[in-house]
Amino acid sequence: MIGPGTGVRGYLACGTTDMRKGIAGLAALAQDVLRQKPASGAVFAFRGRKGDRIKLLHWDGQG
């Protein structure tokens, strides 16, 4: 497994997220709802409605 490294901040979005959202939609949520820059190097976690799935968003600086 590839990890983000040490000292990386993690943010958990409260509530449920539409799991049909792609990278751009999750990045918009991180910016608008969490008020964080998606390209900051932090890990953002989004939970599905049933609670059985999560999506993680992490920018590693390489596109």
N, C-alpha and C positions, 0 to 999 in steps of 0.2 A: 504494500500500500504506500502511496506517495503522500507524505504529510506536508503541511504548510510551513513547518519549521518551528523554532522556539520563539516565544515572545509575541505570537500572533493573537490579536484580539478576536473574540467571537461574539456575535450578536444573534439573539434568538428573536424572531418576529412573533409577537404574541397573537393569539387567535389562529384562524385557519387561512390557508392560502390556496388559491386555485392551482392545482398541480398541472394544469394544461399550459401554464405560463412558461415561456422559454427564458433564455438568458437575458434578453432585453427587458422583458416584463419583470423579472426578479430584480434586475439592476435598478429599474424605475422604483420598485417598492423600497429597496434599500435606501434610495436617495430621498424619496418623498415621505415615506412613513417613518423610517428609522432615522432620517436626517443624517446619514453617513454617506461618504463618497464610496461608491462601489469599487473603485480602483485603488482604494487605500491599502490593500493587502490583507484586510480583515476577512474572516469567514462569516458568512451570513447563513443562518439556518431557517428554513421555512417548513412548516408542518402542514400536512394534508388534513382534510376534513375528518377522516376516520381515525387519524392519529397513528396509522400504520406505515406512513411514508414521510420521508423528509427529503428536501432538496437543499444542497449546500452550494453556495456561490462564493468563489474565491478567485481573485485576480492575481495571477502570478507574474504579470508584467510582460508576457509574451504573446498576447493576442488571443 
